[in-house]
Amino acid sequence: MARLCYDTILEFGVSACRSCEAGVVTPALEHVVEANTLLSGVGFESAGLASAHSIHNGLTVLEETHGYYHGEKVAIGVLAGLFLGDRPQAVINQVYSFCESVGLPTTLAAIGLADVKPAQLNQVATAACAKGETIYNEPSTVTPERVYASIVAADAFGRARLESNARLRV
């Protein structure tokens, strides 16, 4: 079911965003809303939440992120989770490309953390790993050190892609 939702969001996500921006409901938008609702409900009810939401929760300890949407911080958590979970490069590229195409943040700067200090990211990682957090649903060992490294790696990867894309536009 998760794979079907993932594929649906990748296939129809860009069109759904454009429909929203235009203020119209299209089949693409309906597909994405249904997939999102299904995945959110089933994931939450079945303890399917993991690193993305825990990292979101960790990011909320930094006041600089308070003006950003829940989904924007979860997007950063999704990207960091790719590194935490040692996902294949093709999957990492696919998810970053999708985020870029729909305007989701791919760097810490995009959620108000351009000048974030390592100590602050350690606070985020520690909060993400608090007792009872869903990050422990991950299939691998989770520690604040590993979460910190995954956030730093995700940000570095996002910044490198932004720089590469900027060079291509020149």
C-alpha positions in Angstrom: 0.0 0.0 0.0 2.8 2.4 0.8 4.5 1.7 -2.5 1.2 2.5 -4.3 0.9 5.8 -2.5 4.5 6.6 -3.2 4.1 5.9 -6.9 0.8 7.9 -7.0 2.4 10.9 -5.4 5.4 10.8 -7.7 3.2 10.4 -10.8 0.6 13.0 -10.0 2.3 15.3 -7.5 3.5 18.0 -9.9 0.2 18.2 -11.7 -1.7 18.2 -8.4 0.5 21.2 -7.2 -0.2 23.1 -10.3 -3.9 22.4 -9.9 -3.8 23.8 -6.4 -2.0 26.9 -7.5 -4.6 27.4 -10.2 -7.4 26.9 -7.7 -9.0 24.0 -9.5 -9.7 20.3 -8.6 -8.4 17.8 -11.2 -8.1 14.1 -11.1 -4.4 14.4 -10.4 -5.2 16.5 -7.3 -7.8 13.9 -6.2 -5.3 11.1 -6.6 -2.7 12.8 -4.4 -5.2 13.8 -1.8 -6.4 10.2 -1.6 -2.9 8.8 -1.4 -1.9 11.3 1.2 -5.0 10.7 3.3 -4.5 6.9 3.1 -0.8 7.0 3.8 -1.2 9.4 6.7 -4.1 7.5 8.3 -2.6 4.0 7.8 0.9 5.1 8.7 -0.2 6.9 11.9 -2.6 4.1 13.0 -0.1 1.3 12.3 2.9 2.9 13.8 4.3 3.5 10.4 5.6 7.0 11.2 9.4 7.0 11.7 12.3 9.3 11.1 10.6 12.0 9.1 8.2 13.1 11.8 10.7 12.6 14.6 13.1 14.9 12.8 10.3 17.4 12.3 9.7 17.3 16.0 13.4 17.8 16.6 13.4 20.8 14.2 10.7 22.5 16.3 13.2 23.0 19.1 14.8 25.7 17.0 12.7 28.9 17.0 13.9 29.8 13.5 11.7 26.9 12.1 8.5 28.0 13.7 7.3 30.1 10.7 7.5 27.1 8.4 4.8 24.5 7.7 4.7 21.1 9.3 5.1 19.5 5.8 8.2 21.6 5.0 9.9 20.3 8.1 8.7 16.8 7.5 10.2 17.1 4.0 13.6 17.8 5.5 12.9 14.8 7.8 12.2 12.6 4.7 15.4 13.7 3.1 17.4 13.1 6.2 15.7 9.7 6.6 17.0 8.7 3.2 20.6 9.0 4.5 19.7 7.5 7.9 18.2 4.5 6.2 21.1 4.1 3.7 18.8 4.3 0.7 20.1 3.7 -2.9 21.4 6.8 -4.7 18.6 6.4 -7.4 15.9 6.7 -4.7 17.7 9.7 -3.1 17.9 11.5 -6.5 14.2 10.7 -7.2 13.0 12.1 -3.9 15.1 15.2 -4.2 13.9 15.8 -7.7 10.3 15.4 -6.6 10.7 17.8 -3.7 12.4 20.4 -6.1 9.6 20.0 -8.6 6.8 20.7 -6.1 8.7 23.4 -4.2 9.4 21.5 -1.0 12.6 22.5 0.9 15.7 20.5 0.2 18.1 22.4 2.5 18.2 23.7 6.0 18.4 27.2 4.7 15.0 26.8 3.1 13.4 26.3 6.6 15.2 29.3 8.2 18.4 27.5 9.2 21.0 29.0 6.9 23.3 29.8 9.8 22.5 26.8 12.0 25.3 25.8 14.3 26.4 22.2 14.9 25.3 22.5 18.6 21.8 23.4 17.4 21.6 20.4 15.0 22.7 18.3 17.9 19.7 19.6 19.9 17.5 18.7 16.9 19.0 15.2 16.7 18.6 14.6 20.4 15.0 15.8 20.4 14.3 13.5 17.4 15.6 10.6 19.4 13.7 11.3 22.6 12.0 8.4 24.3 8.8 7.5 22.7 9.6 9.1 19.3 8.6 7.3 16.2 12.1 7.3 14.9 12.6 4.0 16.7 10.3 2.4 14.0 13.3 2.7 11.7 14.7 -0.8 10.8 18.2 0.2 11.8 19.9 1.4 14.9 19.1 5.0 15.7 21.3 7.4 17.7 21.4 11.1 18.0 24.9 11.0 16.3 23.5 9.1 13.3 20.5 11.4 13.1 22.8 14.5 13.2 25.0 13.0 10.4 21.9 12.2 8.3 20.6 15.8 8.7 24.0 17.3 7.8 24.3 14.9 4.8 20.8 15.7 3.5 21.5 19.4 3.7 24.9 19.1 2.0 23.3 17.0 -0.8 20.5 19.5 -1.2 22.9 22.4 -1.4 25.1 20.6 -3.9 22.0 20.0 -6.1 21.0 23.7 -5.9 24.5 24.8 -6.8 24.6 22.3 -9.7 21.2 23.4 -11.0 22.2 27.1 -10.7 25.4 26.4 -12.9 23.2 24.6 -15.5 21.0 27.7 -15.8 23.9 30.0 -16.5 
